[in-house]
Amino acid sequence: MAKGGYVYILASRKNGVLYTGVTADLITRTYQHQNCYTLGFTSKYNVHLLVYFEYHSEIPFAIKREKQIKGWKRAWKIEAIERENPEWIDLYDSLIH
């Protein structure tokens, strides 16, 4: 049985550094980013705010969408974030409560 997945965008702050990723477990993956469990781009540039995400019923769809979003211009990513989350609040807390 296919498992769903999430495409997500993290930010360092409003209009700051952006990171786009894909995962089957958004809560765990965001927690890992926020607590620097893996060394890399997000820990180096302090990119920890979950500001946008989409759920897809199958992980291959999420992966395809991630590649599409990664190809977007920065302005398009900001537009998508602000359409859903105009204040750029960290959405992580809303996932765990």
Gaussian input, Z-matrix of N, CA and C with variables (Angstrom, degrees):
# hf/3-21g

backbone

0 1
 N
 C     1     B1
 C     2     B2     1     A1
 N     3     B3     2     A2     1     D1
 C     4     B4     3     A3     2     D2
 C     5     B5     4     A4     3     D3
 N     6     B6     5     A5     4     D4
 C     7     B7     6     A6     5     D5
 C     8     B8     7     A7     6     D6
 N     9     B9     8     A8     7     D7
 C    10    B10     9     A9     8     D8
 C    11    B11    10    A10     9     D9
 N    12    B12    11    A11    10    D10
 C    13    B13    12    A12    11    D11
 C    14    B14    13    A13    12    D12
 N    15    B15    14    A14    13    D13
 C    16    B16    15    A15    14    D14
 C    17    B17    16    A16    15    D15
 N    18    B18    17    A17    16    D16
 C    19    B19    18    A18    17    D17
 C    20    B20    19    A19    18    D18
 N    21    B21    20    A20    19    D19
 C    22    B22    21    A21    20    D20
 C    23    B23    22    A22    21    D21
 N    24    B24    23    A23    22    D22
 C    25    B25    24    A24    23    D23
 C    26    B26    25    A25    24    D24
 N    27    B27    26    A26    25    D25
 C    28    B28    27    A27    26    D26
 C    29    B29    28    A28    27    D27
 N    30    B30    29    A29    28    D28
 C    31    B31    30    A30    29    D29
 C    32    B32    31    A31    30    D30
 N    33    B33    32    A32    31    D31
 C    34    B34    33    A33    32    D32
 C    35    B35    34    A34    33    D33
 N    36    B36    35    A35    34    D34
 C    37    B37    36    A36    35    D35
 C    38    B38    37    A37    36    D36
 N    39    B39    38    A38    37    D37
 C    40    B40    39    A39    38    D38
 C    41    B41    40    A40    39    D39
 N    42    B42    41    A41    40    D40
 C    43    B43    42    A42    41    D41
 C    44    B44    43    A43    42    D42
 N    45    B45    44    A44    43    D43
 C    46    B46    45    A45    44    D44
 C    47    B47    46    A46    45    D45
 N    48    B48    47    A47    46    D46
 C    49    B49    48    A48    47    D47
 C    50    B50    49    A49    48    D48
 N    51    B51    50    A50    49    D49
 C    52    B52    51    A51    50    D50
 C    53    B53    52    A52    51    D51
 N    54    B54    53    A53    52    D52
 C    55    B55    54    A54    53    D53
 C    56    B56    55    A55    54    D54
 N    57    B57    56    A56    55    D55
 C    58    B58    57    A57    56    D56
 C    59    B59    58    A58    57    D57
 N    60    B60    59    A59    58    D58
 C    61    B61    60    A60    59    D59
 C    62    B62    61    A61    60    D60
 N    63    B63    62    A62    61    D61
 C    64    B64    63    A63    62    D62
 C    65    B65    64    A64    63    D63
 N    66    B66    65    A65    64    D64
 C    67    B67    66    A66    65    D65
 C    68    B68    67    A67    66    D66
 N    69    B69    68    A68    67    D67
 C    70    B70    69    A69    68    D68
 C    71    B71    70    A70    69    D69
 N    72    B72    71    A71    70    D70
 C    73    B73    72    A72    71    D71
 C    74    B74    73    A73    72    D72
 N    75    B75    74    A74    73    D73
 C    76    B76    75    A75    74    D74
 C    77    B77    76    A76    75    D75
 N    78    B78    77    A77    76    D76
 C    79    B79    78    A78    77    D77
 C    80    B80    79    A79    78    D78
 N    81    B81    80    A80    79    D79
 C    82    B82    81    A81    80    D80
 C    83    B83    82    A82    81    D81
 N    84    B84    83    A83    82    D82
 C    85    B85    84    A84    83    D83
 C    86    B86    85    A85    84    D84
 N    87    B87    86    A86    85    D85
 C    88    B88    87    A87    86    D86
 C    89    B89    88    A88    87    D87
 N    90    B90    89    A89    88    D88
 C    91    B91    90    A90    89    D89
 C    92    B92    91    A91    90    D90
 N    93    B93    92    A92    91    D91
 C    94    B94    93    A93    92    D92
 C    95    B95    94    A94    93    D93
 N    96    B96    95    A95    94    D94
 C    97    B97    96    A96    95    D95
 C    98    B98    97    A97    96    D96
 N    99    B99    98    A98    97    D97
 C   100   B100    99    A99    98    D98
 C   101   B101   100   A100    99    D99
 N   102   B102   101   A101   100   D100
 C   103   B103   102   A102   101   D101
 C   104   B104   103   A103   102   D102
 N   105   B105   104   A104   103   D103
 C   106   B106   105   A105   104   D104
 C   107   B107   106   A106   105   D105
 N   108   B108   107   A107   106   D106
 C   109   B109   108   A108   107   D107
 C   110   B110   109   A109   108   D108
 N   111   B111   110   A110   109   D109
 C   112   B112   111   A111   110   D110
 C   113   B113   112   A112   111   D111
 N   114   B114   113   A113   112   D112
 C   115   B115   114   A114   113   D113
 C   116   B116   115   A115   114   D114
 N   117   B117   116   A116   115   D115
 C   118   B118   117   A117   116   D116
 C   119   B119   118   A118   117   D117
 N   120   B120   119   A119   118   D118
 C   121   B121   120   A120   119   D119
 C   122   B122   121   A121   120   D120
 N   123   B123   122   A122   121   D121
 C   124   B124   123   A123   122   D122
 C   125   B125   124   A124   123   D123
 N   126   B126   125   A125   124   D124
 C   127   B127   126   A126   125   D125
 C   128   B128   127   A127   126   D126
 N   129   B129   128   A128   127   D127
 C   130   B130   129   A129   128   D128
 C   131   B131   130   A130   129   D129
 N   132   B132   131   A131   130   D130
 C   133   B133   132   A132   131   D131
 C   134   B134   133   A133   132   D132
 N   135   B135   134   A134   133   D133
 C   136   B136   135   A135   134   D134
 C   137   B137   136   A136   135   D135
 N   138   B138   137   A137   136   D136
 C   139   B139   138   A138   137   D137
 C   140   B140   139   A139   138   D138
 N   141   B141   140   A140   139   D139
 C   142   B142   141   A141   140   D140
 C   143   B143   142   A142   141   D141
 N   144   B144   143   A143   142   D142
 C   145   B145   144   A144   143   D143
 C   146   B146   145   A145   144   D144
 N   147   B147   146   A146   145   D145
 C   148   B148   147   A147   146   D146
 C   149   B149   148   A148   147   D147
 N   150   B150   149   A149   148   D148
 C   151   B151   150   A150   149   D149
 C   152   B152   151   A151   150   D150
 N   153   B153   152   A152   151   D151
 C   154   B154   153   A153   152   D152
 C   155   B155   154   A154   153   D153
 N   156   B156   155   A155   154   D154
 C   157   B157   156   A156   155   D155
 C   158   B158   157   A157   156   D156
 N   159   B159   158   A158   157   D157
 C   160   B160   159   A159   158   D158
 C   161   B161   160   A160   159   D159
 N   162   B162   161   A161   160   D160
 C   163   B163   162   A162   161   D161
 C   164   B164   163   A163   162   D162
 N   165   B165   164   A164   163   D163
 C   166   B166   165   A165   164   D164
 C   167   B167   166   A166   165   D165
 N   168   B168   167   A167   166   D166
 C   169   B169   168   A168   167   D167
 C   170   B170   169   A169   168   D168
 N   171   B171   170   A170   169   D169
 C   172   B172   171   A171   170   D170
 C   173   B173   172   A172   171   D171
 N   174   B174   173   A173   172   D172
 C   175   B175   174   A174   173   D173
 C   176   B176   175   A175   174   D174
 N   177   B177   176   A176   175   D175
 C   178   B178   177   A177   176   D176
 C   179   B179   178   A178   177   D177
 N   180   B180   179   A179   178   D178
 C   181   B181   180   A180   179   D179
 C   182   B182   181   A181   180   D180
 N   183   B183   182   A182   181   D181
 C   184   B184   183   A183   182   D182
 C   185   B185   184   A184   183   D183
 N   186   B186   185   A185   184   D184
 C   187   B187   186   A186   185   D185
 C   188   B188   187   A187   186   D186
 N   189   B189   188   A188   187   D187
 C   190   B190   189   A189   188   D188
 C   191   B191   190   A190   189   D189
 N   192   B192   191   A191   190   D190
 C   193   B193   192   A192   191   D191
 C   194   B194   193   A193   192   D192
 N   195   B195   194   A194   193   D193
 C   196   B196   195   A195   194   D194
 C   197   B197   196   A196   195   D195
 N   198   B198   197   A197   196   D196
 C   199   B199   198   A198   197   D197
 C   200   B200   199   A199   198   D198
 N   201   B201   200   A200   199   D199
 C   202   B202   201   A201   200   D200
 C   203   B203   202   A202   201   D201
 N   204   B204   203   A203   202   D202
 C   205   B205   204   A204   203   D203
 C   206   B206   205   A205   204   D204
 N   207   B207   206   A206   205   D205
 C   208   B208   207   A207   206   D206
 C   209   B209   208   A208   207   D207
 N   210   B210   209   A209   208   D208
 C   211   B211   210   A210   209   D209
 C   212   B212   211   A211   210   D210
 N   213   B213   212   A212   211   D211
 C   214   B214   213   A213   212   D212
 C   215   B215   214   A214   213   D213
 N   216   B216   215   A215   214   D214
 C   217   B217   216   A216   215   D215
 C   218   B218   217   A217   216   D216
 N   219   B219   218   A218   217   D217
 C   220   B220   219   A219   218   D218
 C   221   B221   220   A220   219   D219
 N   222   B222   221   A221   220   D220
 C   223   B223   222   A222   221   D221
 C   224   B224   223   A223   222   D222
 N   225   B225   224   A224   223   D223
 C   226   B226   225   A225   224   D224
 C   227   B227   226   A226   225   D225
 N   228   B228   227   A227   226   D226
 C   229   B229   228   A228   227   D227
 C   230   B230   229   A229   228   D228
 N   231   B231   230   A230   229   D229
 C   232   B232   231   A231   230   D230
 C   233   B233   232   A232   231   D231
 N   234   B234   233   A233   232   D232
 C   235   B235   234   A234   233   D233
 C   236   B236   235   A235   234   D234
 N   237   B237   236   A236   235   D235
 C   238   B238   237   A237   236   D236
 C   239   B239   238   A238   237   D237
 N   240   B240   239   A239   238   D238
 C   241   B241   240   A240   239   D239
 C   242   B242   241   A241   240   D240
 N   243   B243   242   A242   241   D241
 C   244   B244   243   A243   242   D242
 C   245   B245   244   A244   243   D243
 N   246   B246   245   A245   244   D244
 C   247   B247   246   A246   245   D245
 C   248   B248   247   A247   246   D246
 N   249   B249   248   A248   247   D247
 C   250   B250   249   A249   248   D248
 C   251   B251   250   A250   249   D249
 N   252   B252   251   A251   250   D250
 C   253   B253   252   A252   251   D251
 C   254   B254   253   A253   252   D252
 N   255   B255   254   A254   253   D253
 C   256   B256   255   A255   254   D254
 C   257   B257   256   A256   255   D255
 N   258   B258   257   A257   256   D256
 C   259   B259   258   A258   257   D257
 C   260   B260   259   A259   258   D258
 N   261   B261   260   A260   259   D259
 C   262   B262   261   A261   260   D260
 C   263   B263   262   A262   261   D261
 N   264   B264   263   A263   262   D262
 C   265   B265   264   A264   263   D263
 C   266   B266   265   A265   264   D264
 N   267   B267   266   A266   265   D265
 C   268   B268   267   A267   266   D266
 C   269   B269   268   A268   267   D267
 N   270   B270   269   A269   268   D268
 C   271   B271   270   A270   269   D269
 C   272   B272   271   A271   270   D270
 N   273   B273   272   A272   271   D271
 C   274   B274   273   A273   272   D272
 C   275   B275   274   A274   273   D273
 N   276   B276   275   A275   274   D274
 C   277   B277   276   A276   275   D275
 C   278   B278   277   A277   276   D276
 N   279   B279   278   A278   277   D277
 C   280   B280   279   A279   278   D278
 C   281   B281   280   A280   279   D279
 N   282   B282   281   A281   280   D280
 C   283   B283   282   A282   281   D281
 C   284   B284   283   A283   282   D282
 N   285   B285   284   A284   283   D283
 C   286   B286   285   A285   284   D284
 C   287   B287   286   A286   285   D285
 N   288   B288   287   A287   286   D286
 C   289   B289   288   A288   287   D287
 C   290   B290   289   A289   288   D288

   B1=1.4501
   B2=1.5320
   B3=1.3041
   B4=1.4630
   B5=1.5228
   B6=1.3116
   B7=1.4492
   B8=1.5235
   B9=1.3181
   B10=1.4541
   B11=1.5158
   B12=1.3189
   B13=1.4442
   B14=1.5150
   B15=1.3053
   B16=1.4565
   B17=1.5196
   B18=1.3056
   B19=1.4579
   B20=1.5247
   B21=1.3257
   B22=1.4642
   B23=1.5187
   B24=1.3258
   B25=1.4579
   B26=1.5207
   B27=1.3291
   B28=1.4597
   B29=1.5246
   B30=1.3364
   B31=1.4631
   B32=1.5187
   B33=1.3160
   B34=1.4644
   B35=1.5283
   B36=1.3206
   B37=1.4627
   B38=1.5164
   B39=1.3283
   B40=1.4561
   B41=1.5243
   B42=1.3215
   B43=1.4703
   B44=1.5296
   B45=1.3249
   B46=1.4573
   B47=1.5183
   B48=1.3187
   B49=1.4629
   B50=1.5251
   B51=1.3348
   B52=1.4677
   B53=1.5183
   B54=1.3399
   B55=1.4679
   B56=1.5172
   B57=1.3164
   B58=1.4585
   B59=1.5188
   B60=1.3363
   B61=1.4572
   B62=1.5163
   B63=1.3212
   B64=1.4577
   B65=1.5274
   B66=1.3338
   B67=1.4595
   B68=1.5250
   B69=1.3123
   B70=1.4582
   B71=1.5304
   B72=1.3243
   B73=1.4680
   B74=1.5341
   B75=1.3102
   B76=1.4646
   B77=1.5321
   B78=1.3115
   B79=1.4677
   B80=1.5250
   B81=1.3151
   B82=1.4720
   B83=1.5172
   B84=1.3225
   B85=1.4624
   B86=1.5286
   B87=1.3221
   B88=1.4643
   B89=1.5213
   B90=1.3218
   B91=1.4708
   B92=1.5352
   B93=1.3186
   B94=1.4650
   B95=1.5296
   B96=1.3287
   B97=1.4647
   B98=1.5289
   B99=1.3250
   B100=1.4633
   B101=1.5228
   B102=1.3096
   B103=1.4588
   B104=1.5243
   B105=1.3255
   B106=1.4752
   B107=1.5278
   B108=1.3293
   B109=1.4644
   B110=1.5204
   B111=1.3206
   B112=1.4571
   B113=1.5219
   B114=1.3092
   B115=1.4540
   B116=1.5158
   B117=1.3025
   B118=1.4540
   B119=1.5130
   B120=1.3132
   B121=1.4603
   B122=1.5244
   B123=1.3341
   B124=1.4687
   B125=1.5178
   B126=1.3116
   B127=1.4674
   B128=1.5298
   B129=1.3285
   B130=1.4617
   B131=1.5290
   B132=1.3391
   B133=1.4532
   B134=1.5349
   B135=1.3333
   B136=1.4708
   B137=1.5328
   B138=1.3138
   B139=1.4645
   B140=1.5292
   B141=1.3372
   B142=1.4654
   B143=1.5242
   B144=1.3088
   B145=1.4630
   B146=1.5257
   B147=1.3129
   B148=1.4679
   B149=1.5277
   B150=1.3283
   B151=1.4605
   B152=1.5317
   B153=1.3479
   B154=1.4632
   B155=1.5198
   B156=1.3265
   B157=1.4649
   B158=1.5148
   B159=1.3120
   B160=1.4553
   B161=1.5257
   B162=1.3331
   B163=1.4603
   B164=1.5257
   B165=1.3297
   B166=1.4625
   B167=1.5253
   B168=1.3060
   B169=1.4669
   B170=1.5271
   B171=1.3193
   B172=1.4567
   B173=1.5297
   B174=1.3194
   B175=1.4638
   B176=1.5369
   B177=1.3464
   B178=1.4724
   B179=1.5318
   B180=1.3343
   B181=1.4631
   B182=1.5264
   B183=1.3304
   B184=1.4646
   B185=1.5309
   B186=1.3196
   B187=1.4662
   B188=1.5331
   B189=1.3136
   B190=1.4659
   B191=1.5312
   B192=1.3269
   B193=1.4696
   B194=1.5347
   B195=1.3327
   B196=1.4651
   B197=1.5325
   B198=1.3194
   B199=1.4636
   B200=1.5227
   B201=1.3210
   B202=1.4637
   B203=1.5340
   B204=1.3364
   B205=1.4642
   B206=1.5270
   B207=1.3209
   B208=1.4717
   B209=1.5236
   B210=1.3260
   B211=1.4565
   B212=1.5210
   B213=1.3262
   B214=1.4629
   B215=1.5133
   B216=1.3184
   B217=1.4616
   B218=1.5255
   B219=1.3080
   B220=1.4646
   B221=1.5335
   B222=1.3062
   B223=1.4681
   B224=1.5269
   B225=1.3215
   B226=1.4585
   B227=1.5280
   B228=1.3376
   B229=1.4647
   B230=1.5238
   B231=1.3268
   B232=1.4575
   B233=1.5279
   B234=1.3070
   B235=1.4642
   B236=1.5270
   B237=1.3199
   B238=1.4691
   B239=1.5267
   B240=1.3280
   B241=1.4635
   B242=1.5227
   B243=1.3216
   B244=1.4603
   B245=1.5213
   B246=1.3111
   B247=1.4659
   B248=1.5288
   B249=1.3242
   B250=1.4652
   B251=1.5222
   B252=1.3298
   B253=1.4617
   B254=1.5412
   B255=1.3422
   B256=1.4654
   B257=1.5267
   B258=1.3095
   B259=1.4662
   B260=1.5329
   B261=1.3112
   B262=1.4612
   B263=1.5371
   B264=1.3245
   B265=1.4601
   B266=1.5280
   B267=1.3167
   B268=1.4610
   B269=1.5228
   B270=1.3217
   B271=1.4655
   B272=1.5215
   B273=1.3142
   B274=1.4598
   B275=1.5221
   B276=1.3310
   B277=1.4665
   B278=1.5340
   B279=1.3206
   B280=1.4739
   B281=1.5306
   B282=1.3211
   B283=1.4720
   B284=1.5179
   B285=1.3347
   B286=1.4639
   B287=1.5232
   B288=1.3207
   B289=1.4822
   B290=1.4886
   A1=109.67
   A2=116.86
   A3=121.78
   A4=110.76
   A5=114.85
   A6=121.77
   A7=108.39
   A8=115.69
   A9=120.53
   A10=112.62
   A11=114.92
   A12=119.92
   A13=112.11
   A14=115.29
   A15=123.28
   A16=110.59
   A17=115.43
   A18=123.02
   A19=103.82
   A20=116.43
   A21=118.61
   A22=110.83
   A23=114.13
   A24=120.72
   A25=107.81
   A26=115.03
   A27=122.30
   A28=107.68
   A29=115.40
   A30=120.48
   A31=109.74
   A32=115.93
   A33=120.70
   A34=109.92
   A35=116.58
   A36=124.95
   A37=106.55
   A38=118.48
   A39=120.80
   A40=108.59
   A41=115.08
   A42=123.45
   A43=113.12
   A44=117.41
   A45=121.71
   A46=112.08
   A47=114.73
   A48=122.13
   A49=108.66
   A50=117.14
   A51=122.81
   A52=110.71
   A53=114.87
   A54=121.81
   A55=107.56
   A56=117.54
   A57=122.49
   A58=108.90
   A59=116.08
   A60=120.61
   A61=111.81
   A62=115.37
   A63=122.50
   A64=108.08
   A65=116.50
   A66=120.88
   A67=110.34
   A68=116.00
   A69=120.80
   A70=110.84
   A71=117.23
   A72=122.25
   A73=109.44
   A74=116.08
   A75=121.70
   A76=112.67
   A77=117.87
   A78=120.55
   A79=110.58
   A80=116.57
   A81=120.25
   A82=111.35
   A83=117.16
   A84=119.74
   A85=111.30
   A86=116.94
   A87=119.83
   A88=110.25
   A89=116.85
   A90=121.08
   A91=109.92
   A92=116.63
   A93=120.61
   A94=111.48
   A95=116.42
   A96=119.76
   A97=110.63
   A98=116.59
   A99=120.58
   A100=112.79
   A101=117.03
   A102=121.19
   A103=113.11
   A104=115.69
   A105=123.21
   A106=112.80
   A107=116.71
   A108=120.32
   A109=112.31
   A110=116.39
   A111=119.59
   A112=108.37
   A113=115.19
   A114=119.74
   A115=108.00
   A116=115.86
   A117=120.01
   A118=110.53
   A119=114.72
   A120=121.64
   A121=112.51
   A122=117.91
   A123=119.69
   A124=112.79
   A125=118.08
   A126=119.49
   A127=110.49
   A128=117.76
   A129=121.52
   A130=112.03
   A131=116.77
   A132=121.30
   A133=113.47
   A134=116.92
   A135=122.46
   A136=112.07
   A137=116.20
   A138=123.22
   A139=107.71
   A140=116.16
   A141=119.91
   A142=115.33
   A143=119.45
   A144=121.32
   A145=110.17
   A146=116.51
   A147=121.28
   A148=107.24
   A149=116.82
   A150=120.11
   A151=113.72
   A152=117.43
   A153=120.33
   A154=108.72
   A155=116.25
   A156=119.89
   A157=110.55
   A158=114.68
   A159=123.87
   A160=107.97
   A161=117.00
   A162=120.94
   A163=108.38
   A164=115.68
   A165=122.27
   A166=108.19
   A167=116.24
   A168=121.32
   A169=113.91
   A170=116.89
   A171=120.64
   A172=109.02
   A173=116.26
   A174=121.31
   A175=112.93
   A176=119.73
   A177=117.77
   A178=112.44
   A179=117.24
   A180=120.35
   A181=110.39
   A182=115.92
   A183=120.29
   A184=110.92
   A185=116.78
   A186=121.01
   A187=110.40
   A188=116.14
   A189=120.34
   A190=110.82
   A191=115.94
   A192=120.53
   A193=110.99
   A194=117.45
   A195=120.79
   A196=109.93
   A197=116.56
   A198=120.50
   A199=110.69
   A200=115.95
   A201=120.44
   A202=110.71
   A203=116.80
   A204=121.10
   A205=110.96
   A206=117.62
   A207=120.35
   A208=111.40
   A209=117.36
   A210=121.59
   A211=113.99
   A212=116.33
   A213=119.93
   A214=111.99
   A215=115.30
   A216=121.52
   A217=108.06
   A218=116.44
   A219=121.71
   A220=111.56
   A221=117.56
   A222=121.88
   A223=111.25
   A224=117.45
   A225=120.82
   A226=110.63
   A227=116.93
   A228=120.37
   A229=110.17
   A230=116.71
   A231=120.93
   A232=110.42
   A233=116.27
   A234=121.15
   A235=111.03
   A236=117.63
   A237=121.42
   A238=110.99
   A239=116.32
   A240=120.46
   A241=109.76
   A242=117.00
   A243=120.63
   A244=113.17
   A245=117.67
   A246=120.97
   A247=110.30
   A248=116.87
   A249=122.07
   A250=113.40
   A251=117.18
   A252=122.25
   A253=109.20
   A254=117.08
   A255=120.22
   A256=114.95
   A257=118.07
   A258=121.57
   A259=112.54
   A260=117.10
   A261=122.48
   A262=110.72
   A263=117.32
   A264=119.43
   A265=109.28
   A266=115.83
   A267=121.25
   A268=107.88
   A269=117.42
   A270=122.86
   A271=112.78
   A272=117.68
   A273=121.20
   A274=111.75
   A275=117.65
   A276=120.75
   A277=111.98
   A278=117.15
   A279=119.69
   A280=111.30
   A281=117.70
   A282=120.92
   A283=112.00
   A284=116.76
   A285=119.10
   A286=113.13
   A287=118.11
   A288=120.61
   A289=111.76
   D1=131.82
   D2=-179.09
   D3=-70.52
   D4=144.46
   D5=179.85
   D6=-109.54
   D7=142.96
   D8=-179.45
   D9=-74.51
   D10=174.98
   D11=179.90
   D12=-153.98
   D13=167.16
   D14=-178.58
   D15=-120.85
   D16=141.24
   D17=166.43
   D18=-104.73
   D19=136.54
   D20=-176.76
   D21=-141.22
   D22=156.25
   D23=174.31
   D24=-124.07
   D25=128.35
   D26=173.91
   D27=-105.86
   D28=153.26
   D29=177.76
   D30=-135.90
   D31=154.16
   D32=175.57
   D33=-79.95
   D34=-30.56
   D35=178.24
   D36=-173.74
   D37=177.61
   D38=177.54
   D39=-58.89
   D40=128.48
   D41=-178.80
   D42=60.23
   D43=20.96
   D44=179.68
   D45=-90.96
   D46=-153.64
   D47=179.04
   D48=-67.49
   D49=137.99
   D50=-179.73
   D51=-116.19
   D52=148.31
   D53=175.74
   D54=-137.44
   D55=131.37
   D56=177.73
   D57=-111.68
   D58=132.93
   D59=-179.64
   D60=-142.19
   D61=177.31
   D62=178.40
   D63=-138.25
   D64=144.05
   D65=-179.11
   D66=-159.11
   D67=157.59
   D68=173.07
   D69=-88.99
   D70=-18.23
   D71=-177.24
   D72=-130.57
   D73=90.92
   D74=-173.64
   D75=-64.79
   D76=-39.44
   D77=-179.04
   D78=-63.12
   D79=-51.15
   D80=-179.09
   D81=-63.89
   D82=-43.69
   D83=-176.94
   D84=-65.86
   D85=-41.52
   D86=177.99
   D87=-63.64
   D88=-42.23
   D89=177.41
   D90=-58.24
   D91=-43.34
   D92=179.02
   D93=-61.47
   D94=-43.18
   D95=177.64
   D96=-63.36
   D97=-46.39
   D98=-175.08
   D99=-67.11
   D100=-24.12
   D101=-178.76
   D102=-109.02
   D103=14.79
   D104=175.11
   D105=52.38
   D106=44.92
   D107=178.57
   D108=-69.08
   D109=-24.58
   D110=176.73
   D111=-124.08
   D112=136.50
   D113=177.38
   D114=-80.90
   D115=135.94
   D116=-179.50
   D117=165.24
   D118=-155.41
   D119=-173.76
   D120=-55.93
   D121=-50.32
   D122=-174.47
   D123=-67.44
   D124=-35.28
   D125=177.77
   D126=-76.05
   D127=-37.64
   D128=-179.73
   D129=-63.68
   D130=-40.18
   D131=-175.86
   D132=-105.41
   D133=12.73
   D134=176.87
   D135=54.52
   D136=49.48
   D137=-178.36
   D138=-100.23
   D139=95.62
   D140=-170.88
   D141=-130.04
   D142=-6.32
   D143=-177.17
   D144=-89.58
   D145=121.04
   D146=175.32
   D147=-79.39
   D148=107.21
   D149=-174.14
   D150=-110.57
   D151=-9.97
   D152=-178.13
   D153=-160.62
   D154=141.94
   D155=170.97
   D156=-156.41
   D157=156.29
   D158=175.45
   D159=-132.30
   D160=141.93
   D161=174.63
   D162=-102.40
   D163=139.46
   D164=175.61
   D165=-127.65
   D166=138.59
   D167=-173.05
   D168=-65.69
   D169=-21.14
   D170=178.52
   D171=-134.68
   D172=138.31
   D173=-175.95
   D174=-59.00
   D175=-36.63
   D176=177.59
   D177=-59.98
   D178=-33.89
   D179=176.96
   D180=-67.47
   D181=-40.35
   D182=178.40
   D183=-64.09
   D184=-41.43
   D185=179.20
   D186=-63.98
   D187=-43.25
   D188=178.01
   D189=-61.42
   D190=-42.76
   D191=179.77
   D192=-66.98
   D193=-38.94
   D194=177.55
   D195=-58.39
   D196=-45.89
   D197=179.74
   D198=-62.71
   D199=-38.15
   D200=178.08
   D201=-63.47
   D202=-48.49
   D203=-179.32
   D204=-64.86
   D205=-39.96
   D206=178.00
   D207=-60.24
   D208=-26.90
   D209=178.52
   D210=-83.23
   D211=-8.86
   D212=-179.74
   D213=-69.86
   D214=155.06
   D215=168.87
   D216=-67.06
   D217=151.66
   D218=178.91
   D219=-54.24
   D220=-41.51
   D221=-179.02
   D222=-59.74
   D223=-36.85
   D224=179.52
   D225=-68.21
   D226=-38.71
   D227=177.61
   D228=-63.78
   D229=-44.18
   D230=179.12
   D231=-62.62
   D232=-40.34
   D233=177.67
   D234=-61.09
   D235=-43.65
   D236=178.60
   D237=-63.85
   D238=-42.95
   D239=178.57
   D240=-61.33
   D241=-49.93
   D242=-174.62
   D243=-70.33
   D244=-23.33
   D245=175.21
   D246=-67.38
   D247=-39.66
   D248=-177.86
   D249=-96.28
   D250=-28.14
   D251=-171.83
   D252=-144.21
   D253=70.05
   D254=-172.79
   D255=-60.92
   D256=-24.73
   D257=179.97
   D258=-91.43
   D259=-3.58
   D260=-179.34
   D261=57.90
   D262=39.76
   D263=178.43
   D264=-74.81
   D265=154.54
   D266=177.46
   D267=-74.58
   D268=115.94
   D269=-175.84
   D270=-81.02
   D271=-7.68
   D272=-177.25
   D273=-57.03
   D274=-46.26
   D275=-178.43
   D276=-60.17
   D277=-34.76
   D278=179.56
   D279=-69.66
   D280=-22.25
   D281=178.37
   D282=-77.78
   D283=-32.87
   D284=-174.90
   D285=-96.07
   D286=-5.49
   D287=178.25
   D288=-115.76

